[in-house]
Amino acid sequence: MSDVMQSIKFNTIEVPNRFALAPMTRTSAEPDGTPNALMADHYEGYAKGGFGLVITEGTYTDDKASQGYANQPGIINQEQIDGWKAIVDRVHAAGSKMLVQLMHAGAQFQANRFTEQPQGPSEVTPKGAPLGFYGDQTEWQTPAAMTKADIQAAVDGFAQSAANAKAAGFDGIEIHGANGYLLNQFLSTYFNRREDEYGGALENRLRLVVEVVRAVREAVGEKFTVGIRLSQGTVTDPDYQLPEGAAGFRQIVEAVRDAGADFVHTTDGDVNRKHFVEGDESLASVAASVEGINLILNGSIDETNCQDVANQFPHTLLAVGKKALANPDFVQRLKDGKEIADIDFAMLQPKATITNELAWRKQNAA
């Protein structure tokens, strides 16, 4: 296991090993979005458990329509910045680096303390149903189609939140462009039915993503790490495929690189999933073929395959989600050759909060 445990230079960040904690929604902030001591304990636990890089849950970026969940953290005011700074300081003290994931929920909106009206590229309701362990809403609302002013407000929110993240001491930021949230919606031909410069051909559907990456880069300067998480599928439509296929995904990766992104974080169910309209490439293999951009890879990475994935994709970081949730000390257990448990989804019931996870752990330790 020497290779996967070796330190790696990831843009400007020296990461002590190749493992990253994948971003996972925990809906455990204060009602006003301020990160709290419970969250600090949570994230510090992963750092102490050996994860070289810790990525936060999706964090909202403005006081308009970006928030997607009740008790979701934000990074839009001084109280929230201070709350995150306390968490970053503890993660750093435990020896790990930390990125904040900046997220605009768009149409995939279950609760927002600033508005009751979700926004999206078009008046298209998400498929499926909201996730019950993130809220009580049983049906998606139909979003309002965003005006040019709404789009600019979203861009400005990402940029200001990126500057706030730098002030909070984060080592970098990850823009959430995956899983059915706003930027993913603009890329999607299901959600995006616009007939202006933000809709139609992929170049137009990419426009908002590029504008956000550029604005974030301008907000934080050249030496601060900036990346973006990308997927095809969404939370409630995991089988969505870009009609432009692998060539289209390559165009997206090249566009965000040229706009100023240092890394792309792919997530698509399985790191090697063949999930394009034709051919046998994966998101990871396409992204790895693009020069000049670093990679974080996510998708069913565990103790049985992490070394193989590391060998297959050299110089990448491996993001672990479910196995990390089950084993906050996953990396240390792997290093020591100890047993690694599978996730018991009972820990996410009735809601996927840190409090419920801790109650489950106490009950199962008894």
SEVOBA-482140 format. One line per 2 residues: number of its first residue (from 0); for each residue x, z, y of C-alpha. Coordinates in pm, 1 decimal. Each point is the difference from the previous one (the first is absolute). Layout:
! SEVOBA-482140
NUM	X,Z,Y  ...
END
This chain:
! SEVOBA-482140
0	0.0,0.0,0.0  301.9,-18.3,231.0
2	-109.9,-311.6,190.5  -349.9,113.2,90.5
4	138.6,335.2,112.9  271.7,-144.4,222.0
6	-32.2,10.9,377.6  -95.1,-320.2,177.9
8	35.6,-128.7,354.2  -348.3,-110.8,100.7
10	27.4,-169.8,337.5  123.4,283.6,225.3
12	-100.5,274.3,-244.7  230.6,151.2,-262.9
14	-240.3,92.6,-281.5  140.8,239.5,-264.7
16	-160.2,-186.9,-293.1  -225.0,-299.0,-66.2
18	-325.7,195.7,-23.3  -264.6,4.6,271.6
20	-321.1,198.0,4.1  -279.0,-257.5,28.2
22	-249.5,56.3,283.8  -311.9,177.0,-129.1
24	-305.4,105.3,200.3  -51.7,378.1,-14.6
26	-262.3,64.3,274.4  145.6,344.5,66.2
28	79.1,-0.9,372.6  -194.5,205.1,252.0
30	-336.7,-150.6,104.9  164.3,-126.1,320.0
32	270.1,-181.3,-200.6  282.6,245.7,62.4
34	240.6,36.6,-294.4  18.7,358.6,-121.2
36	205.1,246.9,-203.4  -177.5,-95.3,-322.4
38	118.8,-358.2,47.6  350.1,123.8,79.9
40	13.3,189.7,-330.8  -131.2,-310.8,-177.2
42	255.1,-246.6,134.2  289.0,247.1,-17.8
44	-81.7,44.3,-369.5  71.8,-367.0,-68.7
46	325.7,16.9,190.1  106.8,308.9,-194.1
48	-111.8,-180.8,-317.1  262.5,-265.1,57.5
50	-172.5,-295.0,169.3  260.5,-164.5,220.9
52	-262.0,-145.4,230.2  -340.2,148.3,80.6
54	-270.2,-229.3,141.7  -302.4,164.2,159.0
56	-362.2,-77.8,-63.0  -168.6,-254.4,227.5
58	-4.7,148.5,350.1  -240.9,-122.4,265.9
60	128.7,-166.6,311.4  -256.2,24.8,280.5
62	-306.9,182.2,128.5  -228.3,-298.4,-58.0
64	-65.2,-148.1,-344.8  321.4,52.9,-199.2
66	-90.3,325.7,-177.0  -149.5,-60.4,-344.2
68	-48.7,345.0,-154.9  -102.8,349.7,99.6
70	301.6,232.4,24.9  236.0,-296.6,12.7
72	310.5,72.1,208.5  68.7,-194.3,317.5
74	305.0,-45.5,217.2  -161.5,-70.9,336.5
76	52.5,317.1,206.6  256.4,273.2,54.0
78	-163.8,248.4,-236.9  13.1,-251.4,-282.0
80	358.1,-98.4,85.0  101.1,366.8,-7.1
82	-179.4,50.6,-332.3  186.7,-290.9,-155.3
84	331.4,114.1,149.0  -29.4,331.7,-184.0
86	-55.7,-189.3,-326.1  284.6,-246.7,60.2
88	238.4,287.0,75.0  -82.2,166.7,-333.4
90	36.4,-325.7,-195.8  336.0,-63.3,165.9
92	114.3,354.4,-73.1  -78.5,-61.8,-366.8
94	229.2,-305.0,1.9  -245.8,-291.9,16.8
96	-86.9,-269.8,250.3  -354.1,-57.7,125.2
98	-213.2,-292.4,118.0  -346.4,18.9,151.4
100	-254.7,-258.0,-109.9  -205.1,-125.2,294.6
102	-350.7,-111.7,-95.2  -308.3,-152.6,157.3
104	-293.6,20.9,-240.2  -190.6,-297.2,137.8
106	-315.6,-68.0,-202.5  108.9,240.9,-274.7
108	-122.6,297.9,200.7  -155.6,319.0,-141.4
110	23.3,238.4,296.4  126.0,-13.3,356.1
112	-27.9,275.5,260.2  15.0,-246.9,290.6
114	-261.9,-258.3,-98.9  -269.5,-66.7,-257.4
116	54.4,-378.4,7.8  276.8,-149.4,-216.8
118	179.5,-312.3,117.2  136.0,-291.1,-198.0
120	99.9,-362.7,39.9  -358.3,-110.6,-71.4
122	-338.7,151.6,-78.7  79.8,19.4,-372.1
124	-69.3,313.3,-204.6  267.7,109.9,-249.3
126	-74.5,-58.5,-366.3  -76.7,288.0,-234.2
128	-61.9,354.3,114.4  205.8,256.2,194.9
130	225.1,229.9,-201.8  -190.5,320.7,-63.4
132	306.0,223.3,0.1  75.6,-98.4,362.1
134	-344.8,69.4,144.1  -374.4,19.4,-52.3
136	-94.3,-347.0,121.5  -165.7,-198.3,-281.0
138	-15.1,-345.5,160.3  228.8,-193.5,231.5
140	-122.8,-74.0,349.5  12.4,-353.6,134.1
142	275.7,-15.7,262.6  -28.2,-150.3,344.9
144	213.0,-310.6,45.3  294.6,94.2,220.0
146	20.9,-144.5,348.7  331.3,-104.0,153.2
148	-1.8,333.8,185.1  -54.3,186.9,-328.1
150	289.9,-187.5,-158.0  228.6,80.5,290.9
152	-101.9,366.7,-17.3  92.6,5.8,-368.6
154	340.6,-156.1,71.9  62.0,248.0,281.0
156	-96.1,287.6,-229.8  252.8,-102.4,-263.0
158	272.9,-36.3,263.3  -65.0,336.2,169.0
160	-26.4,177.2,-335.8  333.0,-150.0,-101.9
162	159.2,141.8,314.5  -165.8,333.5,-75.9
164	141.5,-9.4,-354.6  348.7,-49.0,137.5
166	-54.7,297.0,231.8  -112.4,209.3,-298.9
168	332.9,-61.3,-172.5  -106.9,-238.0,-277.1
170	271.4,-222.9,-142.3  -223.8,-303.7,29.7
172	-352.7,-128.7,-32.5  -202.2,-199.0,-248.2
174	-285.8,-210.4,135.1  -293.9,-2.3,-241.8
176	-79.3,-364.3,-68.2  -137.2,50.1,-350.7
178	-288.6,133.2,-210.6  -287.9,-135.3,207.0
180	74.0,166.6,332.9  -7.7,-187.7,332.0
182	312.1,-216.4,-20.0  -73.4,-87.1,-362.7
184	-352.5,-93.6,108.7  132.4,-250.7,252.4
186	213.9,-159.3,-273.3  -298.9,-17.4,-235.7
188	-229.9,-302.3,-20.2  -273.5,235.7,-123.1
190	4.4,222.6,308.1  124.2,-248.0,257.7
192	-258.9,-265.4,88.8  117.7,-43.3,359.4
194	13.4,-340.3,166.3  244.4,90.5,277.2
196	379.6,25.3,-8.7  -21.8,301.6,-234.2
198	-190.5,-178.9,-275.5  12.4,-303.2,-226.6
200	346.0,-113.9,-108.4  245.4,262.7,-124.9
202	211.5,-41.7,311.3  -298.8,116.8,204.7
204	-100.9,277.8,-240.3  359.9,123.1,27.2
206	-10.8,14.1,378.4  -112.4,362.8,36.9
208	250.9,120.7,-260.0  282.0,-172.1,187.6
210	-121.6,135.6,334.1  -5.2,354.6,-137.9
212	348.7,-24.3,-151.4  140.3,-141.1,324.6
214	-170.1,264.9,212.8  123.1,279.4,-225.6
216	354.2,-137.5,4.6  -5.7,-14.9,379.1
218	-130.2,357.1,15.2  274.9,154.4,-213.8
220	303.1,-220.3,70.9  230.2,-189.0,-231.9
222	165.3,287.3,-189.4  -313.5,175.7,-127.7
224	-123.3,-99.1,-345.8  -330.0,-191.4,-2.2
226	-178.1,-140.6,-303.6  -340.0,-102.1,-127.5
228	-193.7,59.8,-320.5  -160.2,-314.6,-142.5
230	-241.6,-72.4,-281.3  -253.6,-262.8,-93.7
232	-268.1,223.5,-150.5  -194.5,273.2,175.1
234	-122.5,345.4,-96.3  -332.8,-138.7,-120.1
236	103.6,-359.3,-84.6  326.5,22.9,-197.3
238	-24.5,-359.3,-122.0  -3.6,-177.7,337.7
240	259.6,-278.6,14.5  137.4,-188.6,297.1
242	-124.5,-358.6,-24.4  345.6,-110.0,115.6
244	156.3,166.7,-305.4  364.9,97.3,-32.0
246	103.4,-243.9,273.7  -244.4,170.1,234.2
248	132.8,344.2,-80.5  354.1,-122.4,61.6
250	-118.7,-129.1,339.3  -135.1,347.8,80.2
252	326.9,171.3,-96.4  206.4,-245.8,203.1
254	-231.8,41.1,298.5  22.5,379.8,8.3
256	378.2,-19.3,-44.4  27.3,-238.8,293.1
258	-227.4,225.0,207.8  236.8,295.0,-47.9
260	-82.2,172.2,-329.7  294.4,147.4,-190.2
262	-186.5,41.3,-328.6  -307.9,-98.4,-195.8
264	-171.2,244.9,-236.0  -191.3,-187.7,-271.2
266	-285.0,159.0,-193.1  -220.7,-183.0,-247.9
268	-97.4,216.8,-296.7  318.7,-72.6,-193.0
270	335.9,-93.1,145.5  25.2,-305.2,-229.0
272	-367.2,-97.9,3.2  -46.8,-378.1,0.8
274	-266.6,-7.9,264.9  -8.0,-334.1,176.7
276	-244.8,-286.9,-33.8  266.6,-187.2,-197.3
278	353.4,49.8,-129.2  165.4,303.3,-155.0
280	146.8,177.7,304.1  -85.3,350.4,119.7
282	-14.7,134.8,353.2  331.2,172.4,-67.9
284	175.1,-311.2,-130.3  -118.0,-209.4,294.2
286	107.4,262.5,253.6  335.5,40.0,-175.8
288	65.7,-372.0,42.8  -19.9,27.1,379.3
290	336.0,60.2,166.5  55.0,248.4,277.5
292	-257.4,265.4,-85.8  15.4,321.1,-203.5
294	-257.4,94.5,-263.3  -198.2,300.1,-116.2
296	-180.1,-70.4,-326.5  -313.2,179.8,-119.5
298	-219.3,-42.5,-304.9  -2.8,199.7,-325.3
300	362.5,108.1,34.7  72.3,301.8,-220.2
302	267.7,165.3,-212.2  -23.2,-270.6,-268.0
304	72.5,-303.1,217.5  164.1,114.9,323.9
306	352.8,-88.6,-109.9  -109.4,-343.2,-119.3
308	-177.3,-66.2,330.7  306.6,121.2,189.0
310	216.5,-238.5,-200.3  -245.6,-286.8,44.9
312	-18.1,52.6,376.4  339.9,131.9,118.8
314	28.8,173.8,337.5  -372.9,79.4,17.1
316	-183.2,330.4,25.3  -256.7,93.3,-265.5
318	-320.4,161.6,124.9  -171.6,236.9,-243.1
320	-361.4,109.4,46.0  -202.3,135.3,-294.4
322	299.6,141.1,-188.3  117.5,163.1,323.5
324	-338.9,157.9,57.4  10.3,141.4,-352.1
326	366.4,100.5,34.0  113.2,71.2,357.0
328	344.4,61.7,-153.0  -8.9,-334.6,-185.8
330	350.7,-101.3,106.6  156.9,332.5,-90.2
332	-180.4,0.1,-336.5  125.5,-350.5,-69.3
334	352.5,102.4,90.4  -16.8,307.4,-224.2
336	-169.3,-177.9,-290.7  -305.8,226.0,17.9
338	-354.0,-87.2,-103.0  -201.4,-197.5,256.0
340	-377.3,44.6,-7.6  -267.1,-265.0,43.1
342	-244.1,41.7,284.8  -321.2,190.6,-63.4
344	-251.5,-143.8,245.6  -183.5,332.2,-3.1
346	254.3,107.8,261.6  -167.5,-243.1,241.5
348	-350.1,141.2,-48.9  -232.2,47.7,168.1
350	213.9,-131.3,286.3  361.2,-119.8,2.8
352	125.8,282.9,219.1  310.5,211.4,-26.3
354	-216.2,312.4,-27.2  -179.5,-136.5,-307.0
356	329.6,-105.5,-155.6  139.7,350.8,46.1
358	-313.5,154.1,-150.7  32.7,-230.7,-302.4
360	366.9,95.0,-41.5  -83.5,372.2,17.8
362	-279.0,-36.2,-255.3  217.5,-199.8,-239.9
364	290.6,240.5,34.3  -219.4,292.9,-99.7
END
